[in-house]
């Protein structure tokens, strides 16, 4: 895993928790995806947890697996190393 994907400070953890809660409410309802900040990123889905914080999920078999949390560059690096 990329170093930016390993740990979160408390403030970022709260932002990620809030974003994941929004994702749970919006997933499967495509018209809400844009408002929540979900977008495809390769085989993954990227969710904004703030201007500088992203959450990367892998959709598989109807489930979503959290893969990485980081800024845009860290997410991009993770996706590049895990296509």
FIPA-259495 format. One record per residue (C-alpha): residue number from 0; x, y, z. Coordinates in nm, 4 decimals, m for minus. Example, Ala and Ser with C-alpha at 12.3 -4.5 7.8 and 13.67 -1.06 7.14 Angstrom:
{atom 0; {1.2300; m0.4500; 0.7800}};
{atom 1; {1.3670; m0.1060; 0.7140}};
% end
This chain:
{atom 0; {0.0000; 0.0000; 0.0000}};
{atom 1; {0.1070; 0.3559; m0.0616}};
{atom 2; {0.2215; 0.5378; 0.2515}};
{atom 3; {m0.0652; 0.7874; 0.2278}};
{atom 4; {m0.3101; 0.4996; 0.2460}};
{atom 5; {m0.2001; 0.3660; 0.5837}};
{atom 6; {m0.3206; 0.5993; 0.8562}};
{atom 7; {m0.5500; 0.8935; 0.9187}};
{atom 8; {m0.5354; 1.1715; 1.1699}};
{atom 9; {m0.8526; 1.2115; 1.3744}};
{atom 10; {m0.9844; 1.5072; 1.1723}};
{atom 11; {m0.9471; 1.3187; 0.8443}};
{atom 12; {m1.1029; 1.0060; 0.9941}};
{atom 13; {m1.4154; 1.2095; 1.0756}};
{atom 14; {m1.4265; 1.3458; 0.7205}};
{atom 15; {m1.3908; 0.9953; 0.5755}};
{atom 16; {m1.6617; 0.8584; 0.8077}};
{atom 17; {m1.9002; 1.1354; 0.6980}};
{atom 18; {m1.8237; 1.0749; 0.3294}};
{atom 19; {m1.8800; 0.7005; 0.3664}};
{atom 20; {m2.2159; 0.7684; 0.5340}};
{atom 21; {m2.3148; 0.9868; 0.2350}};
{atom 22; {m2.1988; 0.7107; 0.0014}};
{atom 23; {m2.4178; 0.4546; 0.1770}};
{atom 24; {m2.7213; 0.6806; 0.1265}};
{atom 25; {m2.6459; 0.7595; m0.2383}};
{atom 26; {m2.5003; 0.4381; m0.3794}};
{atom 27; {m2.7305; 0.2790; m0.6327}};
{atom 28; {m2.9045; 0.6116; m0.6917}};
{atom 29; {m2.7068; 0.7535; m0.9875}};
{atom 30; {m2.8632; 1.1001; m0.9779}};
{atom 31; {m2.7189; 1.1529; m0.6304}};
{atom 32; {m2.3672; 1.0359; m0.7202}};
{atom 33; {m2.2567; 1.3720; m0.8575}};
{atom 34; {m2.3787; 1.5613; m0.5515}};
{atom 35; {m2.1952; 1.3233; m0.3198}};
{atom 36; {m1.8782; 1.3396; m0.5271}};
{atom 37; {m1.8574; 0.9837; m0.6619}};
{atom 38; {m1.6725; 0.9328; m0.9869}};
{atom 39; {m1.5158; 0.6379; m1.1666}};
{atom 40; {m1.1382; 0.6105; m1.1465}};
{atom 41; {m1.0219; 0.3140; m1.3521}};
{atom 42; {m1.1871; 0.0032; m1.2062}};
{atom 43; {m1.2414; 0.1906; m0.8800}};
{atom 44; {m1.4792; 0.4559; m0.7536}};
{atom 45; {m1.3422; 0.7729; m0.6010}};
{atom 46; {m1.5352; 0.9633; m0.3352}};
{atom 47; {m1.4506; 1.3148; m0.2214}};
{atom 48; {m1.4204; 1.3524; 0.1554}};
{atom 49; {m1.3166; 1.7164; 0.1183}};
{atom 50; {m1.1255; 1.9365; m0.1227}};
{atom 51; {m0.7973; 1.7596; m0.0520}};
{atom 52; {m0.9085; 1.4150; 0.0651}};
{atom 53; {m1.0300; 1.1246; m0.1466}};
{atom 54; {m1.1563; 0.7765; m0.0627}};
{atom 55; {m1.1043; 0.4972; m0.3143}};
{atom 56; {m1.3447; 0.2031; m0.3305}};
{atom 57; {m1.3499; m0.1153; m0.5340}};
{atom 58; {m1.7018; m0.2246; m0.6316}};
{atom 59; {m1.7230; m0.6026; m0.6452}};
{atom 60; {m2.0233; m0.8328; m0.6383}};
{atom 61; {m2.2585; m0.5637; m0.5091}};
{atom 62; {m2.0207; m0.4693; m0.2265}};
{atom 63; {m1.7807; m0.1767; m0.1916}};
{atom 64; {m1.4333; m0.2320; m0.0503}};
{atom 65; {m1.2379; 0.0656; 0.0828}};
{atom 66; {m0.8942; 0.0483; m0.0773}};
{atom 67; {m0.7160; 0.3752; m0.0052}};
{atom 68; {m0.7577; 0.7192; 0.1488}};
{atom 69; {m0.5378; 1.0089; 0.0445}};
{atom 70; {m0.5051; 1.3207; m0.1643}};
{atom 71; {m0.5472; 1.3188; m0.5412}};
{atom 72; {m0.1830; 1.2323; m0.6084}};
{atom 73; {m0.1818; 0.9453; m0.3561}};
{atom 74; {m0.5016; 0.8001; m0.5030}};
{atom 75; {m0.3642; 0.8317; m0.8542}};
{atom 76; {m0.0424; 0.6591; m0.7501}};
{atom 77; {m0.2380; 0.3767; m0.5834}};
{atom 78; {m0.4513; 0.3213; m0.8941}};
{atom 79; {m0.1450; 0.3280; m1.1187}};
{atom 80; {0.0222; 0.0608; m0.9034}};
{atom 81; {m0.2965; m0.1480; m0.8709}};
{atom 82; {m0.4731; m0.1284; m1.2096}};
% end
